[in-house]
Amino acid sequence: MSLIAFDFDGTLSDSEMTVLLAERAGVADAVAEITERAMNDELSYAESLYQRAELLGGLGEDDVDAAFDAVTLRPGAGELIERLRAEGHYVAVLTGGFERGVERALAKAGAEADTIVANRLPTAGGKLTGEAEGPLIEGTKDDALAELAGDLGVPMSETVAVGDGANDLPMLEVAGLAVGFVPKDAVRPACDAVVASMFRLGKVLEGHGVLSVESSPR
């Protein structure tokens, strides 16, 4: 069994949850700018998330639900997750994004992750409070990956990390196999392989013996 850890926003999904929320709050440009700075390692992830959450403060629950309902997986992502699990691997989603959006996108695709480690946007009085909470704000993905591998008894050499942005760097640097999904320039040097589709990711996993070639989708 290998442990496969996926980032979500920009990797499993081409949706950016904070951007979808920001569009409904009327602060899309400001949030997109903060997001880009964080992904290019110009701003710490924690600082960027707190800033974005503050901009989203006051957004109503109906708009929050509609934004999370709009989150979708990339083509082939759900099938790849289920293929990995069918071959006995443990699939985790480690994301600085938000649990509700991840769960809804997976459910729509008919897929399920074994573990989701994600953040949350608390509400009060039917509106976002402007705060953020969760394990991957101050915490980093390398620690989350190592803790999960330890719990499962999986050597770090048997872990795979897939991500695109600067907050994925810690897990990419410690994983046995690091795959960049259209990675940012600052992330590319840490990647053993770079892909631009779930089909190509499947081929990389086949090439490294994680997936059997026989079950490759046509």
N, C-alpha and C positions, 0 to 999 in steps of 0.2 A: 504493500500500500504506500502510495505517495500522498503527501499533503499539497494540494494546489490552492494557492491563495491569490485571489483576484482583487484588484482594485475595482471600483464600480464606475463612478463618473469618468468618462473619457476612455474607459476600457471595456467593461461588459456593456456599458450603455454609452451612446453618444449624447444622451441628455445630461445637462448640468442642473442638478436639482435646485441649487441656489438661484440659478438664472431663471428657471421656470417660476419659482416663487417670486423673484424680483420683478418679473414681467407683470405679475398680478398686483404687486405693491407699487409699481411705477418707478422702480429704482434700478432698472435692468442695466443701464450703462455703468452706473457706479459699481454695482456688484460684479459685472463682467471685468472691469478694470482691476478690481481687487483680486479676483480669481486668477487672472492671467499673471499678475505679479507674484502670487503665491506659487503657481505651477512652474514659473521660471526661477524659483528660489530667490526672489528679490524681497520676500516678506515671509515671516514665519507662518506656518499653517495655522497655528493657534491664533495668532494676531489677526490673520485674514478672516478666519471663521467668526471670531467675536465681532469684527467690524461688519461683516455681512449680516450676521444675525441682528445686530443693532439696527441696521437699515430696514430689516424686515419686520421690526417690532410694530404691532398694531394690525398686522394682516389677519383678516378674519378666517375662522376655521373652514368655511365653505371654500374660500379661495385656496387655502392650504391643501384641502382634499383634492380639489381640481388640479392643482399643480402636481401633486404626487401621482394622481391618476394618469397624467400625461407622460410619466417616466416609462421608457421602453428599453428593452434589451436590443443590442445590435443583432443583425441577421446572423443566425447560426449560433448565437451565444447559448441559448437555452438547450439546444441539441448537444452542444459540446459539453456543457455541464452534466447533462444526463448521461452522456457517453462515458465521461470520466467516472461518474458514480457507479455506472453499470459494470465498469471494469475494476471496481473495488477501491477506488481512490476516494479520499476525503476532500471535499470542496468547501473552502471558506471564502467568504467575502469580507475583506478588511477595507473599510472605507471611512473617510472623513465625512462622507455624505450621511444621509438620514435613513434610519431603519425602515420607516414606513414606505418610502419610495422604493427601496430595494425589494421589500417583501411584495409590493404590488406588481412591480415589473416582472419578478420571477414568476409570480402566480399567473400573470397574463400569458407568459411564455410556456406555461406548463412545466416549469423547472423548479427545483428545490436545492438550496445549499444546505450543507450539513451544519454550518455555523455562519452567523452574520454578526460581525463586530462593527458597530456603527454608532453614530452620534444622534442626538435628538434636539428638537426645538420645542421647549416647553411652552404651554399655553396657559392662560388665565383669563377667565371671563370670556371665553370663546375667541381669543385673539393671541397671536404670538407675543411673548413677553419681551422679545428683543435679546434674549439670552440663548446660549447654547450649552449643552452638557453631553457628556459621554466619554468613553475610554480613549477615543482617538482625536482628542483636541490637544491636550498636553502630552498624552501617551504617543508612542511611535509604533510603526508597523513592524519593525524588527523585533521589538519586545513581544508584540501580540503574536507574531509568527512563532517565535521561539517558545513562548508559553504554551501555545496550542500544540506545537510539535512535541514538547515535553509531556503534556497531558496524554497524547496519543501514543507516545513511545516511538515516534518517527524521527530518525536521525535528520539533522539539518541538511545533510547531503541528499536526502530523498524529498526535499521540499522544492516546490516550483512557485515563483512569484511572477505575477503578470501585472504591469502597471504602466503609467504614462507620465506622471508628474513628479515634482520634487518631493512631495510627501510620501511617494512610493520608494524613493531612493534607499531608505534604511532597510526595507525588506528585500529589495533587489540585491543589495550588497551582501546580505547574509544567506540568501537562498541557494540551494544547490544548483538550480537553473533559474536564471533571470531573463525574462522575456519582456521587451518593451513593445507596447501597442501604440504605434505612431508616437513614440516618446518625445518629450521636449528635449531641446539640445543639451540641457544640463543633466539629463537622465541617460541619454544614449550611451555614454562611456561605461556605464555600469551593467549594460545588457549583454548577455551571451548571444541573444538573437533579437531581431526586430521584425515585427509583422504589422500588416495593415488590414487584416481580416481574420475572422474566426476560422475560416477554412485554412489559412496559412498557419495559424496557431496550432490547429489540429495536426498539420503536417510536421511542424517543429516538435510537437510532443511525440509523434510517431518516430521521428528521427532520433529522439533521445530515449526511446524505449518506454516512455510513459504510457502511450496508447499503442494497441496492436494495429498493425497496418490492415489486417483483414477486415476490421470493422469501419474502415474509412468511409464516410458518406460519399455518395456519388452526386 
